[in-house]
Amino acid sequence: MSKRKDGQARGKYTLEFKLEAVRLVKGGQAVPVTAKVLGMPVQTLGNWVRLSERGQLKGAGDKPVSPEQMELARLRAELARVKMERDIFKKSDGVLRQGIAVKYAWIAKHRARWPITLACEVLGVSASGYFEHWRRKDAGKPGGPGTSRRISDEALLVHILAIHAEVKQEYGWPKMWKELLARGIRVGKERVRRLMQRHGIKARGKRKFVVTTDSKHDLPIAPNLLARNFTPAAPNQVWSSDITYIATDEGWLYLTAVIDLFSRQVVGWSMREHMQASVVTDTLRMAWFRRRPAPGLIFHSDRGSQYCSHEFQRALAGYEMKSSMSRKGDCWDNAPTESLWGRLKVGRLYGRRFATRREAMDEVISWIAFYNHKRLHSTLGYVSPMTFEQRWIAAQQQDRKSA
């Protein structure tokens, strides 16, 4: 390590690390954001981008490549890509009209001839889907169709740091490994664990959050129809709901959410300055208009006065839903929703100070969008709630076509 003028150590980055960092910037990620993710000076990364554009980027001990050589290499690569696309299209004409499994098999058969990612693009399938297909099919078989060249620790670290920032430090090494696989980066889970540990990359620490339910009332209590059966067979059969609290400088913000237990997707939410019955009624209304479930859906909650209120129970009856409530003082009867609050608070809210309720609301909405569309869920086989449900719907449609 050399020394800078201020006496601090200067890192000697490899060319591969620099190229991966520049690739993130050219892919649309801002220089300041990328620099923060990689833990390096913004000016340094900006210099790398400029040097790359001039064909002068180099690593320790490497010679820069001239702009003419860079342009020639680019043209040759583009020409080679066009030729390969043409060849793939010609050779795979019959495969284009086949199902995904047939396409995956064809790509695997010819992987030594053409790049997997290019073949996937031409055949209209995702590279991550291809790799996941063969990971499940050939689990534990070295050298199988899904195997790709080993990525260096330097390059892998760039991807890990980028994902770590993207998910706001929510993933530990198991989810990080799954996310890398989903993005087509073939790497062992133990290697991901060691690399994250070596560089101090870890998920936010867990904390206990107290949730208080006002069950001291004389309102009617519904029976526990759910009985901890948290795995319904299809969407819109069982929903669960709860209320939690978020501190702001303006006072408490009360958040209510409804999740579909099939996919654990948040299907409705509402945020208010108060805890009146309207907060849960509005959440139910939002969920119903978004999903339009058939009559008979079980709606599970705790025994809070908001859920037991005449206003809310009339709304449930109007939507032809069945009310179900946890036993007194038993949070495990509504464990999935309690778990949702833990993920939100540990992953996004802990350590944050919100000046206004509006600021907290914006953060919650951002997290719900991330949770539904992108956050890997271990209960769902490490896919997002939205992806899990979409795959189930696609499978049902395929079964009906085959019948």
N, C-alpha and C positions, 0 to 999 in steps of 0.2 A: 504493500500500500504506500503510495506517495503522499506528500503533505501539501495542503493548500496554503495560501498566504496567511490564512487565519489560524493555521496550526492544526486544523482538523484533517482527518484522513480522507484521501481521495480514492473513491472506488474505481477499480479497473474492471470495467464491464466487458464481457465477451461480445463479439460481433453478433452472435445469435440472440443474446439478450436485447441488444440494441435494435435488431431487426424486428423482434417480437413487439417491443415497445412502440416502434414507429408504425408497425402494422395496425396496432390498436388505434393510433391517432388517425391514420389514413382510412380506417374503417368507420370514422365518424365520431370517435370519442375525443373530447376536448383535451388539449395539452395539459392544462392545470389539473383536470380530473385524473388523467392517466398518471401524471407525475405523483399526485397524492397517493394513488393506488399503489404505485411501485415504490413509494418511499424515497423519492429522489428529487433534486431541484428542478423546478419548472424550466429554468433557463437551459439546463443541460439537455433535457428532452427536446426543447425547441431547437437547439443546435443540431441534435441528431436528425430531426426531421429535415432541416435545411440541408445538412450534409448529404442525406439520403437523396434529396431531390437533385443535388448536383453530382451524385454518383461518387461522393467522397467519404461516405460512412465506412469506418473500419473499427475493428476491435484491437485489443492489445496485441501487438506484433503482426497485425494484418496490414496489407497494402491496400490503399483505396482503389476503387475501380473508377475509371474515367467515365464521363457522361456518354461518350461515344460507345464505349463498351457496354454500358448499362442499356442504352437504347437498342443496340444490336442484339443483346441478350433478350430484351423484351420482345422484339420483333420475331426472333427465332422461336421464343416460347409461345407467342400468339399463333404463329404459323403451325407449330407442332400441335397446339390445342385444336385448331380448326380441322386439321387432318384427322386427329383422333376422334373428334366429334362426328365427322363424316363417316369414318370407318365403323364406329360404334353404331351409328344410325343404320348403316347398311346391314351389318351383321345381325342386328337385333330386331329387324323388322317384324318378325312374328311375335317376338317377346313383348313388344309395345302394347299388344292387344290382350296380354295375359294379366293374371293377378299379381299382387305384390310379391308373394312367395316365389313365383316363377322368375320374376325380375331379379330378386335377391340371389337366387341360385345361378342365374346367368352371369351376374356381376361377379360372384365368387369364382365361377369357372374361368373367367377371363381376367381375373385381377392381376395376373402376372403380365398381361399385355397392355392394359389400360389402367390409369389411376381410378381407384374406387370412387372418389368424390365426383370425378368427371362422368363416369358411367352412371352414377346415381342421378346426376343432373340431367343427362340426356334421356334417361328412362323415366324421369319424373317421379323419383322417390327420394326420400331424405337420406343423407349419409348416416345421420344419427340413428334413424330407424333400421338401416341396414346393419350397423354394428350391434345394436341392441338385439336384433333378430338372431345374429350368430352368437352373441354372448350367451343368450338363453339356450340356444341349440347345441353349442359346442363348449359349454362351460367346462373349464378345467382342461381343455385340449390345446396344448401349445401349438402354434403354427396353423390354427384353423383359419377359415375364410375371413373372420373378423380381425385377424392379427395385422397390426401395422408396425412400421419401423419405430424403434424406441425413441421417445422424445427425451431430450436432455433435461437435467434438473433445472438449468437456467431457464429454458423455455417453459417448462412445466410451472415453475414458480411464477412467471408472468401471468399465466392463465389462472392460477390459484388466487393470486392477489387481485386480479380483475374481478373474478367471481365473488371473492370475499367482500369487495367494496360494493358490488352490484346488489348483493343480498343483504347489505347493511350488517355484516358480521353475524348473520343468523346461523350459518352452517358450521358444524364441527366436521371432522374428517370423513365420517361415513357419508353424509349428504354431499360433501364436496366431491368425493370419489364418484358418487352416482351422477352428479351434475357434469363432471368431466366426461364420463362415459356417454351421457346424453348428447354432449357436444362433439362426439366423435374422437375424443382424445383417449386412446387406449393406454391405460396405466394401472398398475397394481394398487390395491387399497392400502397395503402396508407401506408402500413407497409414498403415497399421499400423506399417510399419518406421520411418517418420519419427517418428511419435508416440512409439513405444517408445524410440527413440534420444534424442529430445528430453528425455524424463523419466527416462532412465537405467534403463529396464526391460529386463532381458536375462536369458537363461538362465544357470544356474550354469556356471562355467568348467570346461572339461574338464581332467582330470588323468590321468596314467598310473598304472595299478594293476598291480602285479606279481602274477601268479598262478603258483604253483609246483606242478609235477606230479611225483610220485614215480614215475618210470618205470624206476628202477634195480632191477629185480627179474627173476627167472627164470620168471615166470608166462607162459602162452601169450598171444600177441597176435593179435587178430582182424584180418582184412583191412579196408581202407577201402572199404566198400560204398557209402558216400554219395558220395564223389568230388566234394565241393563242390556237389552238386545240392541247393540249399537251397529249392527250390520244388516240393514234391510236389503232385500233382493233387487230393488230397482229405485230409481229416483222418485222423489215426491211421494214417498210412502210414510216417512217419519221425518219430522223437523224437530229441532230442539232450540231453545232460546234462553238467554240470560241477560242480566244487566251488570255492567261494571262501571268503575269511576276513574276519571282521569283528572289530575290536579293541574290547574292553570293559575296564573296570577290574578285572573278575573274571578276565580272560584271553581267549583267542581263542574266537570262536563260529564254527563251521564250517557253512556253508550249502550244501546241494545242491539243485539244481532240475532238472526235466525240462520241456522245452518241445516243443510240437507244431510242427514246422516249417511246416506248412500255414498256420496262423493266428498263429504265434509266441506262442501262449497258454501260460502256465505251468500245466501240468497236474498237477504233483507237486512237493513240496518237503519238506525235512527239515532241522532245525537241531540240532546236537549240540556237546558240549564236546570231542569227539574226532573223528578221521578214520578210524575203523575201517570195515571193509566194510559193517557194518550200516547206516551212514548212507546209503549209496547204495542198498542193498537196500530199506530202508524207503521211500525216495523212489520207487523203482520200484513198490513195492506200492501206495502211495497213488495213483500215476498210473493203474495198471491198474484198481483198484477204482473210480476216478472215471470212466474212459473205456471200459473193457472192449473193447479193440481186437481185431480179427480176427487169426488167426494170420498170421505173415509180416511183422509190423512190423519195420522196421530201427531199432535202438537205437544211436545214435552217441555216442561219448565219446572222451576222450583215453586214453592208455596207462597211466593211474594204477593203482597196485596195487589200489585199491578196486574198480575196474571189471574188472580182470583176475582178481580173486580167485575161487576156486572157489565160494564162497558166492554171489556175485553172478551168476556165469555159470550156476549151477544155477537161480537164480531166473528168469533170462532164458529158459532152455530150458523151464522149467515153464510159462511164459506163451507159449511157441512164438514167441519173438522172435529176430531175427537180430542178432548183435553186430557192430558196425562201429567201428573205431578210427582216429583221426587218425594221420598219419605222425609220426615222432619229431620233437619240437621244432617242429612246424608248427601254430601256434595258428589259422591261417586255415582249417584243415580243420574247425574247430568255431566259425567266426566268429559265427553268430547267438547262441550262448550266451555267448561272450565279450562281445558287444555288450550282452547283457542285464545282465551285471555292471557294465558301464560306466554304463548308464542308472541302475541302482540306486544305485551309489556316488556318482556325480556329482549325481544328482537328489535323493537323500534322505540319504545317509550322510556325505558329505564335510563336514568342519567340525563334526560332531556328536561329543559325548563321551557314552558310555553307561556309567552306573555299574554296571549289572548286565547279564548276558546276557539276562535276561527283558525288560529295556527295549529292547534291540536287536532281539530276536525280535518284539516287538510292532510296532516300526517297520517291519521287513521284511514282516510279514504285511499291514500296512496298505498298504504300497507295492505288493505283489503284487496285492491287490484292486483298487487304482487302476489298475495297469498292465493287468490283464486286462479290466476293464470300461470304463475311461474314457480311458486314455492313447492319444493319436493316434499311429499307427505309419506312418511314411513309406513303408515297404515294402508296406503294405497299402492304400495310397491314402488315407492320413490318416483311418483309422477305427481303433477299438480292436480288439484281437484277438477279443474276444467278439462284437462287432458284425460283424466280417468273417466269422466262422464262421456266425453266425446268418443272415446274408444268403445265404451259400452254401447252407445247408440249405433255406432258404425257396425259393431258385431251383430246387434239385433237386426239391422237392415240387411246385412249379408245373409243371416240365417233365413230371413223371410224370402229373399231372392232364391236361395237354394232349395227352399221347401216346395 
